[in-house]
Amino acid sequence: MRLLLTSDTHVPARARRLPATLLAAVDEADVVVHAGDWVDEPTLDLLAARARRLIAVHGNNDGPALRARLPEVAEAELAGLRLAVVHETGPARGREHRCELRFPGVDVLVFGHSHIPWDSVGPGGMRLLNPGSPTDRRRRPECTYLTAVVEDGRLGQVRLHALPPRPGAPAPAAPARPDGGGEA
């Protein structure tokens, strides 16, 4: 089972539309996971129409219409893998322990909010993934999303994809620390 993980699309606030590269990856995925901050309903409608299966939540920048359509937390079982999705997880320090307490029995937690990719494993074995943002690179050299494969209840082949710069987008700042340092 092929997964595409994204978050913080912020259309039209950060970009006029989703990148074509991301949409092509949506078409190839069996499951698309979006961890909130859509900002507009047409983006939700677009992914809901294109994705074979969409698992999604609302974020702090999503208004009443999106909040009415999407939960704060989503949980699903994918080929034996227990997945949860939430927008915000709080500060980076202590995240793994805090999330394992909040989401007992979950194998993988997908979250967003910071626009900064994150991949770690908690003390109890929970994998925490933040795909970054495909439209707002905040303190990163590129906009990003993740893909992964689920097989026999296990997550594998997790890959961070950097998107090409948008025409007219500001030049990247100095590279961020590879550990996602400074993430809020």
Helices and strands as residue ranges (DSSP letters): E 2-6, H 20-28, E 31-34, H 41-50, E 54-56, H 64-69, E 73-78, E 81-86, H 95-102, E 108-110, E 118-121, E 127-130, E 144-151, E 154-162
